[in-house]
Amino acid sequence: MAKQGKHFSGDELNNILTLLRESDMSIQEIADRMRCSRSAVVAINRKFQIRLYGGRRSQWALTNTKAIGTTVA
C-alpha cells in the first residue's frame, strides 16, 4: 500500500533520485519499490530534472545531474 501525504526522508529521496538516475526502471516500478505514488516520483523527477521524457512515456534522456549536485543531505 502506498503512503499518502507523508514527507520523504532524506534517505528515501536519495533512493528515488538514484533509481531515476541509474536504473532502467519505469516510474511505476520505482513507485512500487519505494511504496509511494507514481505522481510523487514524477514530481521528484520534475523538481530535480533527472529524466527528460520529451512527451514519451517509455523513453527518456538523462540530464547532466552530476554537475547540478542534486544529492540531498
N, C-alpha and C positions, 0 to 999 in steps of 0.2 A: 504494500500500500504506500502511495506517495505521501510525502509530507505536504502540508498546506499552511501557508502563512508564517513559516519559520525562516529565520535568517540562517545562512550557511556559515559554518565556522571557517576559519582561515584554511584549515586542512581540507575541508570539503570543497571549498572554492578552488584551491590549488589542484586538487584531484581532477575536478571538472576541466580546468584550464589545460592540464597535462593531457587528459584524454582528447580534448579538442585538437591540441597541437600534434600529438604524437601517435594517435591511433586512427584506424580507418573505420571506427565505429560510427554508426549513424547517430543523429541527435536523440532518437528514441531509445537506442541501445544505451547511450550514456545516461539518459534519464532513468531508465530501468535499473541500471547498475548502481546509480547514486541514490536511488529511491526518491526521486523528485519528479516534478512535472517536466514535460517536453518544453513548455513555454519558459520555464526557469532556465533551462540550458540555452535556449535560443536567446533569452535576454542577456545572459552572461556572455555568450558569443558576440552578440551585438555590442555590448559595452566594451569588451576588450578587443574586438575586431580580430578574432583569431582566424575564422574561416570566412571566405568570401564566396557566396553561392551564385551570384550573378543570375538570379531568377531560376536556378535549377535546384532540385531537391536532393539529387543523388551525387552530384559532382560539386567539388569546391576547390578553391585555391587557398593556400595558407598565406597569410601576410608575414612580413618580416618581424615577428614578435620578439625575437631576441634583442633587437635594437630598442624596442619600446620598454622592456623591463616590466612585464605585467605580473610578476610573482607577488603574491600577497603575503605579508609577514604576519 
